[in-house]
Amino acid sequence: MPASIRNRLIEMFALGVPVYRQRFRQDTSPAGRERFCRVLRARCAYAEELREPFASVIECDQSLCSGFRKGKRRWGAAGKALVMGIVQRNGQVKASPIPARNADQVVSLVCAHTIPGSLYYADDWQAYASLRAQGDHIVVRKEKGRPRGRDHINGIEGFWSHAKNWLYPKRGVPHKYFHLDLGEICYRFNHRKEDLKPLLQKLLRSTLMSNIKPILVRLGLESPNVMRRFVVHHVDEPACRFQNVLRRHAT
């Protein structure tokens, strides 16, 4: 691909112009533009997977992401992608699709991407109670959608709004590519005060194609291999302690 066309596609990607809105351009095919944008998303997702764990004040929450569908809403809705999000207050975000609202997996993800001794803000879901073994835990209780008192998780809720606004113009994302779009959204959020075009050009030069090939397509919603290795190497002992806490709560 000529450098001029590549630079134009990077600029359109940085501005958030969907591929279908570039359909009247004759310099590249729609399939070629889609492949190029998918490679850019994969590089963004790969960079986010390598981000260092968070510390200090942490907000945790889950949300459903998808387009409009008829039928049941909220947690029982079909065809929705469940996403776990972690925000370092007034800072950066990590998000990952998860197959189900499973206490063990959610707590393991939080522990894998945060440093022990942090202060955790989360809603009143019982699974978050085990975070007290990792650090301080503050329960944010809501009434009619608004937090009661001064404790809040406005940071992660602001990210959900940001994510859904970016997903809406795409008119739906295939499940096998959803993790790439989510990685792109996290990358945009974490670099929201910077010019994306030079950052994306640097990613194209520095990230090898062999690094992103394993994550280009994901048929399931399991956590990526990088995340699984990170969990094993960094939170092996805390994870076992959390499992014991969860079992005591269950009994």
Long-range contacts (C-beta under 8 A, 24 or more apart in sequence): 1-28, 1-32, 1-36, 6-36, 7-201, 9-33, 9-36, 9-37, 10-40, 10-197, 10-200, 10-201, 10-204, 11-197, 13-37, 13-40, 13-200, 14-195, 14-196, 14-197, 14-200, 16-166, 16-169, 18-169, 18-170, 20-171, 38-177, 38-180, 38-216, 39-209, 39-212, 39-216, 40-184, 40-200, 40-203, 40-204, 41-177, 41-180, 41-181, 41-183, 41-184, 42-180, 42-183, 42-212, 42-215, 42-216, 43-200, 43-203, 43-204, 43-207, 43-212, 44-180, 44-183, 44-184, 44-186, 44-187, 44-188, 44-200, 44-203, 45-179, 45-180, 45-182, 45-183, 45-184, 45-186, 45-187, 45-212, 45-215, 46-183, 46-207, 46-211, 46-212, 46-215, 47-183, 47-187, 47-203, 47-207, 48-94, 48-183, 48-186, 48-187, 48-190, 49-183, 49-215, 49-224, 49-226, 49-227, 50-226, 51-92, 51-94, 51-190, 53-112, 53-113, 53-114, 53-115, 53-234, 54-86, 54-88, 54-91, 54-92, 54-94, 54-113, 54-114, 54-115, 54-118, 55-88, 55-114, 55-115, 55-117, 55-118, 56-88, 56-89, 56-118, 56-119, 57-88, 57-89, 57-118, 57-119, 57-121, 58-86, 58-87, 58-88, 58-89, 58-110, 58-114, 58-118, 58-119, 58-120, 58-121, 59-86, 59-87, 59-89, 59-120, 59-121, 59-122, 59-153, 59-155, 59-156, 60-84, 60-85, 60-86, 60-87, 60-110, 60-120, 60-121, 60-122, 60-128, 60-131, 60-153, 60-156, 61-85, 61-122, 61-123, 61-153, 61-156, 61-157, 61-160, 62-98, 62-101, 62-106, 63-160, 63-163, 65-163, 65-164, 65-167, 65-178, 65-182, 66-172, 67-167, 67-168, 67-171, 67-172, 75-101, 81-175, 81-178, 81-221, 82-221, 83-163, 83-182, 84-109, 84-110, 85-156, 85-159, 85-160, 86-110, 86-113, 86-114, 86-156, 87-153, 87-155, 87-156, 87-159, 89-121, 89-155, 90-155, 92-189, 92-190, 93-156, 93-159, 93-186, 93-189, 93-190, 94-186, 95-159, 95-163, 95-182, 95-185, 95-186, 96-179, 96-182, 96-223, 96-224, 96-227, 97-178, 97-179, 97-182, 97-221, 98-221, 98-223, 99-220, 99-221, 99-222, 103-127, 103-130, 103-246, 104-243, 104-246, 105-223, 107-131, 107-242, 107-246, 108-231, 108-235, 108-239, 108-242, 109-223, 109-227, 109-231, 110-134, 111-231, 111-235, 111-238, 111-239, 111-242, 112-227, 112-230, 112-231, 112-234, 112-235, 113-230, 116-238, 121-151, 121-152, 121-153, 122-153, 123-153, 126-249, 127-246, 129-245, 129-249, 130-242, 130-245, 130-246, 130-249, 133-238, 133-241, 133-242, 133-245, 134-238, 134-242, 159-189, 162-189, 163-189, 175-221, 176-217, 176-218, 176-219, 177-217, 177-218, 179-215, 179-218, 179-224, 180-215, 180-216
